[in-house]
Amino acid sequence: MTDRAREIFRRVVEGYMDNGQPVGSKTLSGDSGLNLSPASIRSVLADLEGLGLLAAPHTSAGRLPTEIGLRLFVDGMMQVAEPTPEERAQIEQRLGEPGPVEQALEQASSVLSDLSGAAGMVMVPTREQQLAQFNLVDLGQGRALAVLVGEDGGVENRVLQLGGAVSASALEAATNYITARLSGRTLSDAAAAMRQEIKTGQSQLDDASKDLVERGLAVWSEDTEERPVLIVRGASNLLDDAAMEDIDRVRSLLDDLENKQSVAALLDNAREAEATRIFIGSENRLFGLSGSSVIASPYRDREGRVVGVLGVIGPTRLNYARVVPMVDLTARSLGKLIA
């Protein structure tokens, strides 16, 4: 590609990213710095189209980049911009608000959506935290409150339906039994060990206490299975004027976003990446039909282990140069909060 063709190609791509519309030769000839006639520009545009880098939506329209063209631009021509001080402050402030990790995950998804104008997505960390203490508190009327305390100080509560009155001694026995086996373990590890002990008769618990242990483990196991694997915020941002011209594409995209397990599987492809990854259009099968792009980055805990992935999804005309560092900063900021 000649320097002239490279410059025209760059201006077409950047113009398309600005407003989502094809860029014509007349617009380009009015740009300062080119010093080319519309006829010369049309000739270069035709050459770029012949290379598969640009396309014309219809005969009288200007050109817009193809997916191949966007990939060339992203990989070889894009100059990444640092987040502005305002963007940096908003990311750090929103993620720095006091509260549990779950709130920080929600905020990460929301701030990405707000700043990018696309939909923000965050995979919930898959690594279970280690546990320190378990308590059962009698609530009366056949109910008890199960309290789990993590080694990071986080506390979660669930109400157990007991189906009848339970003695204080049974509650205390079950609490002591579970707490003794939790230290330094995840709930799933501790639950497996406890169930094996109970099954083989090694638990030294009476029937009432065994039932309490089983109910406590059951409610936590069900809760873990039902937790969302993905938080999506700002899907309404995808319904801009340009998108509404192709309502079938929008419907396809929103349907894809509803299938959160599949979206999480796509994001999981970025888990082992050293840097932010960009999936453009049909490069990913999930969003190929809707013609959307995904920018994703892994986030790590304080020990450097990858625990999840976050990113944004939007039209292929996303401002990659601006959004990529924004996603990267959010990933690093969220990682500081993950124990």
C-alpha positions, -999 to 999 in steps of 0.1 A, spaced: 0 0 0 14 34 -10 17 62 15 -12 80 -3 -34 49 -2 -25 43 34 -35 79 44 -68 78 25 -76 44 40 -69 57 75 -92 87 70 -120 65 57 -117 42 87 -116 71 112 -145 88 95 -166 57 97 -158 52 134 -168 88 141 -204 86 126 -210 51 112 -215 65 77 -196 57 45 -170 83 36 -170 97 0 -144 112 -22 -159 147 -19 -155 146 18 -120 134 16 -110 160 -10 -121 187 15 -98 174 41 -66 194 46 -34 177 38 -44 154 10 -41 179 -19 -58 154 -42 -87 158 -66 -119 139 -61 -110 119 -92 -76 108 -78 -92 99 -45 -119 78 -62 -91 59 -80 -74 51 -48 -107 41 -31 -114 18 -60 -79 2 -55 -86 -3 -18 -119 -18 -26 -102 -42 -50 -79 -53 -21 -110 -61 0 -102 -34 26 -132 -11 17 -167 -16 4 -195 5 -10 -229 -2 5 -245 10 -28 -233 25 -60 -236 62 -52 -224 59 -16 -189 64 -3 -168 37 12 -166 20 46 -141 -5 59 -147 -42 56 -139 -65 86 -106 -73 69 -99 -35 66 -108 -30 103 -85 -58 113 -56 -42 93 -63 -8 108 -64 -22 144 -33 -44 141 -11 -21 120 -22 15 120 -42 24 151 -26 47 176 -39 39 210 -49 69 231 -45 70 268 -77 74 289 -84 111 296 -79 123 332 -118 125 334 -122 89 322 -95 76 346 -110 94 375 -145 81 368 -132 45 365 -112 46 397 -140 65 416 -168 41 405 -147 10 413 -134 25 445 -168 29 462 -170 9 494 -190 -23 492 -186 -60 484 -168 -74 453 -201 -80 436 -208 -43 437 -175 -36 421 -183 -60 393 -215 -42 386 -198 -9 386 -171 -21 362 -197 -32 337 -217 0 341 -187 24 338 -175 6 307 -209 10 292 -212 47 301 -178 57 288 -177 36 256 -213 41 246 -215 4 240 -226 -25 263 -203 -34 292 -197 -70 302 -179 -86 332 -174 -123 338 -180 -131 375 -148 -145 391 -148 -183 389 -123 -188 417 -140 -195 451 -127 -176 480 -113 -194 510 -136 -195 540 -130 -188 577 -162 -192 596 -198 -205 594 -227 -197 618 -262 -209 621 -286 -185 639 -321 -196 650 -347 -172 635 -377 -191 649 -407 -205 630 -386 -233 615 -360 -210 600 -323 -204 605 -298 -179 591 -267 -194 576 -237 -169 577 -205 -175 558 -175 -154 565 -146 -154 540 -109 -150 548 -111 -116 531 -137 -105 556 -167 -107 532 -199 -119 547 -228 -136 530 -262 -147 545 -288 -172 534 -321 -182 551 -327 -220 556 -361 -235 558 -359 -262 585 -394 -275 584 -397 -275 622 -382 -265 655 -345 -273 660 -327 -273 693 -299 -249 702 -275 -278 708 -281 -290 672 -275 -256 658 -243 -253 678 -230 -288 669 -236 -281 632 -220 -247 633 -189 -261 651 -186 -290 628 -188 -269 596 -165 -242 609 -138 -267 619 -137 -280 583 -138 -247 565 -105 -232 575 -84 -225 544 -108 -243 521 -133 -233 495 -170 -242 502 -170 -269 475 -138 -285 489 -152 -284 524 -186 -297 514 -171 -327 496 -151 -336 527 -181 -332 550 -205 -352 528 -179 -380 527 -176 -380 565 -214 -381 570 -218 -408 544 -192 -431 560 -204 -424 596 -173 -405 607 -190 -373 616 -201 -379 652 -232 -358 646 -267 -367 657 -295 -368 631 -307 -333 637 -272 -318 633 -266 -339 602 -298 -325 587 -287 -290 594 -253 -295 578 -269 -310 547 -294 -281 544 -266 -256 548 -245 -271 522 -274 -276 498 -285 -239 500 -249 -227 493 -245 -252 464 -277 -241 448 -267 -204 452 -234 -210 435 -250 -228 406 -275 -200 401 -252 -171 403 -248 -152 370 -217 -160 350 -219 -126 333 -230 -91 341 -242 -70 311 -250 -33 314 -260 -8 288 -275 -30 261 -298 -1 253 -267 17 240 -267 -6 210 -300 7 198 -287 38 181 -301 54 149 -277 35 127 -285 2 143 -323 7 140 -318 8 102 -311 -29 104 -335 -41 130 -328 -78 123 -292 -73 132 -301 -56 164 -325 -83 173 -298 -109 166 -274 -91 188 -298 -87 217 -307 -124 215 -271 -133 216 -266 -112 247 -294 -130 264 -274 -162 261 -250 -153 288 -233 -187 290 -223 -184 254 -211 -149 258 -191 -159 288 -175 -187 267 -165 -161 241 -150 -139 267 -132 -169 281 -111 -169 249 -94 -138 262 -86 -153 296 -50 -164 287 -43 -132 266 -14 -111 278 -32 -79 265 -66 -68 255 -81 -88 227 -103 -75 199 -129 -97 180 -143 -80 149 -175 -91 134 -175 -126 120 -141 -134 137 -163 -147 165 -192 -170 155 -215 -158 183 -217 -123 171 -209 -129 135 -245 -125 123 -251 -92 142 -218 -77 128 -206 -66 162 -171 -63 178 -159 -73 212 -130 -58 231 -120 -79 261 -93 -81 287 -86 -105 315 -85 -92 351 -63 -107 378 -64 -110 416 -37 -95 438 -15 -125 432 -16 -121 395 -39 -150 388 -66 -145 361 -100 -147 377 -123 -132 350 -126 -112 319 -143 -79 312 -150 -59 281 -175 -41 258 -196 -51 228 -207 -27 202 -209 -21 165 -178 -27 144 -174 11 142 -163 12 178 -136 37 185 -110 10 192 -81 34 199 -101 50 228 -119 19 241 -90 -5 242 -70 14 269 -103 21 287 -110 -16 290 -74 -23 300 -75 4 328 -108 -10 341 -93 -45 342 -63 -34 362 -84 -13 386 -109 -41 392 -80 -66 398 -68 -45 427 -100 -52 445 -100 -90 440 -84 -108 469 
